[in-house]
């Protein structure tokens, strides 16, 4: 269960708050789409060349033995090559980072609002605004790399277990484990937030 499900936070938001949150998500998506235009960096091209040589999805784990292979990102590039072609616009190869770069905005909002003291929700709006407009978040989620998915899965894992303030259920433990596995498959730097 997501951390906000028990309180049904979405149902408690006013129409104005829902529209404002949707606006922040739209701003975040727009910033990231604009940043994703243009050419790929050398290591993104390198990862793309790995993905182009694969003939099956599981080969992201078995066929590429290189430190630039971040399996979840390589799998996303493999799918992009198969669906959009080898010479698609850069945004086609950045689909996973774009998606996981925008998804934290409502997650940041809900996690912070759930934690905030009754009546004070300014910190939730500030977290969502800073997440939507953060320079590093925009840059990393506009590139065909594994940083944005790793950051998203780290945030999702934290939201599931934050300081023991939520009930530990089997489904929550499975979701936490899945976030950790997907985070590690996104980028090995996931180990830093996991260690924390």
C-alpha positions in Angstrom: 0.0 0.0 0.0 1.3 3.5 -0.7 2.0 5.6 2.4 -1.0 7.9 1.8 -3.6 5.2 1.1 -4.7 4.8 4.6 -5.8 8.4 4.9 -7.0 8.7 1.3 -5.1 12.0 0.9 -6.2 12.6 -2.6 -9.8 12.6 -1.5 -9.0 15.2 1.2 -7.4 17.6 -1.4 -9.6 20.4 -2.5 -10.2 20.9 -6.2 -7.9 24.0 -6.1 -5.1 21.9 -4.5 -5.5 19.1 -7.0 -5.3 21.6 -9.9 -2.2 23.3 -8.3 -0.5 19.9 -7.8 -1.4 18.9 -11.4 0.1 22.3 -12.5 3.3 21.6 -10.7 3.5 18.2 -12.4 2.9 19.8 -15.8 5.6 22.4 -15.1 8.0 19.6 -14.1 7.2 17.6 -17.2 7.6 20.7 -19.4 10.9 21.6 -18.0 12.2 18.1 -18.4 10.9 17.7 -21.9 12.6 21.0 -23.0 15.8 19.9 -21.3 15.6 16.5 -23.1 15.7 18.1 -26.5 19.0 18.0 -28.4 21.8 15.6 -28.6 22.8 12.7 -26.4 25.9 12.8 -24.3 28.7 10.4 -25.1 27.9 7.9 -22.3 24.2 8.0 -23.3 25.3 7.1 -26.8 27.5 4.4 -25.4 24.5 2.9 -23.4 22.4 3.2 -26.5 25.0 1.3 -28.5 24.8 -1.5 -25.9 21.0 -1.6 -26.2 21.2 -1.8 -30.0 23.2 -4.9 -29.9 20.8 -6.9 -27.7 18.4 -9.4 -29.2 16.3 -10.1 -26.0 15.4 -8.1 -22.9 17.2 -10.4 -20.4 20.5 -9.8 -22.2 20.6 -6.5 -20.3 21.7 -8.6 -17.3 23.6 -11.4 -19.1 25.3 -10.0 -22.2 26.7 -6.6 -21.2 29.6 -6.7 -18.8 30.5 -3.1 -18.5 30.2 -0.4 -15.8 28.2 1.8 -18.1 25.4 -0.8 -18.2 22.7 0.2 -15.8 20.2 -2.7 -16.5 16.9 -0.9 -16.0 18.1 2.0 -18.1 19.5 -0.3 -20.8 16.2 -2.2 -20.8 14.4 1.1 -21.4 16.8 2.0 -24.2 16.3 -1.5 -25.7 12.5 -1.0 -25.7 13.0 2.5 -27.2 15.2 1.2 -30.0 12.7 -1.6 -30.8 9.7 0.7 -30.8 11.1 4.1 -32.0 14.1 2.9 -34.0 17.8 3.5 -33.7 17.6 7.2 -35.0 14.7 8.5 -33.0 14.7 11.9 -31.2 16.6 12.0 -27.9 13.3 12.2 -25.9 12.4 8.7 -27.1 15.4 7.4 -25.3 14.8 9.4 -22.2 11.3 8.1 -21.6 12.1 6.2 -18.4 14.1 9.1 -16.8 11.4 11.6 -17.9 8.7 9.5 -16.3 10.6 8.8 -13.1 11.7 12.4 -13.0 8.1 13.7 -12.9 6.7 10.9 -10.6 8.5 12.2 -7.5 6.5 15.5 -7.5 3.2 14.1 -6.1 5.2 11.6 -4.0 7.2 14.4 -2.4 3.9 16.3 -1.8 2.0 13.4 -0.3 4.9 12.2 1.9 5.6 15.7 3.3 1.9 16.5 3.7 1.3 13.2 5.5 4.2 14.0 7.9 3.3 17.7 8.4 1.6 18.9 11.5 -2.2 19.4 11.3 -3.0 22.6 9.6 0.5 23.3 8.2 1.0 22.1 4.7 3.4 24.7 3.4 6.2 22.3 3.6 4.4 19.8 1.3 3.9 22.6 -1.3 7.5 23.7 -0.9 8.8 20.1 -1.4 6.7 19.7 -4.5 7.8 23.1 -5.9 11.5 22.4 -5.3 11.2 18.9 -6.7 9.5 20.2 -9.8 12.0 23.0 -10.5 15.3 21.6 -9.1 18.1 22.1 -11.6 19.7 18.8 -10.8 16.4 16.9 -10.9 15.6 18.5 -14.3 19.0 17.7 -15.7 19.2 14.1 -14.5 15.6 13.3 -15.5 16.2 14.6 -19.0 19.1 12.4 -19.7 19.0 8.7 -20.9 20.8 7.5 -17.8 19.8 5.7 -14.6 20.0 8.6 -12.1 16.4 9.7 -12.2 15.0 6.2 -11.8 17.4 5.5 -8.9 16.4 8.7 -7.2 12.7 7.9 -7.7 13.0 4.4 -6.3 15.0 5.8 -3.3 12.3 8.3 -2.6 9.6 5.6 -3.0 11.5 3.3 -0.6 11.8 6.0 1.9 8.1 6.9 1.7 7.3 3.2 2.4 9.3 3.0 5.6 10.0 6.5 6.8 11.1 6.3 10.5 8.7 3.5 11.4 5.8 5.9 11.4 3.8 3.7 9.0 2.5 0.2 9.7 4.8 -2.5 8.4 2.7 -5.0 6.4 3.8 -7.8 4.1 2.7 -5.9 1.0 4.7 -2.8 2.2 7.8 -4.9 2.8 7.5 -6.4 -0.7 7.0 -3.0 -2.2 10.1 -1.7 -0.3 12.2 -4.7 -1.5 10.9 -4.1 -5.1 11.9 -0.4 -4.9 15.4 -1.4 -3.7 15.9 -3.9 -6.4 14.7 -1.5 -9.1 16.8 1.2 -7.6 19.9 -0.9 -7.8 19.1 -2.0 -11.4 18.7 1.7 -12.2 22.1 2.8 -11.0 24.5 1.5 -8.4 24.6 5.0 -6.7 21.2 3.8 -5.2 23.4 2.2 -2.6 24.0 5.7 -1.0 20.4 6.4 -0.1 19.8 2.7 0.8 22.8 2.8 3.2 21.3 6.0 4.8 
